[in-house]
Amino acid sequence: MFKKLLSAFLIVFAFTANAQHVLDSLLIEGHYRVFAYNPALKVRPGASLVFVMHGSGGEPMGLVSRGAKIESHAASDNVMVVYPGGYKRYWNECRKASTALANVQNLNEEAFFEALIDLFASKYKINKKQVFATGFSGGGHMSYKLALTMPGKIRAISAVVANMPTDENMDCTPMNVPIPVMITNGTADQTNPYDGGEVKTTGVTLGTVRSTDQSFQYWAKLDGYAGQPVKSMMPDADTSNNITVEKYTYQAKGKPEVTLLKVVNGKHEFITDFDMFEESWKFFKRQIK
């Protein structure tokens, strides 16, 4: 009964904040986990499902505007977008040093995401073989965790402004299953250092991360690549700033794609040169056969 009342409260609150999106919750091992979505999205049976995840300290409704570009493709590309919420605004991702309550209490994130997949498979008949995950900062780290620990449930991930934890800061047991991965990092990021090191943020301790190149090569090696990736330049859609985007790609028949978007002079923020989440969806679409 309490769960129904909580869900009703969340949904009413969400409607006051946004005319289309709603908040709901799932009870996972004694903890109510929230998520947002737009029930008005027109999708057909067999739709892809994309999880879009907020950063450390964020919340689902705060990302709704950022996911708008993916949602605009809902009907044409048959894709449902869901915004899961971290426990008390944080994720239990793979950084051992994290002092966030979700990590200290070791929240079962895999159970949460499996329950979400089952819910939307039942509610919207999504294709369980076409489930994708992307996230910003801490949400990017949560994307890494899903790729590491439940690759059988997640088709591909896209991590935005997030590097893999260093070995000593790794709190996950990787299944070592090849999976398509895209990483988007800025060279001037003061929070998630492009060249690796300590993650600097207020409120929590998160430890150290690998460099972007090391994170990129982690997945390239796992996916069976060696040598140098193919380099290209993305179109410069905003010439008013000093940002350019270099694209590095490993792609071969029979192997998962691994791509790095190197945002030269990019900081720990959403940029105006391209829509990071829409670019994630373009990457995910390439993985659908």
Summary of the structure (lengths in Angstrom):
residues: 289
radius of gyration: 18.0
end to end distance: 43.0
largest distance: 57.8
contacts: 998
relative contact order: 0.13
helix: 29%
strand: 24%
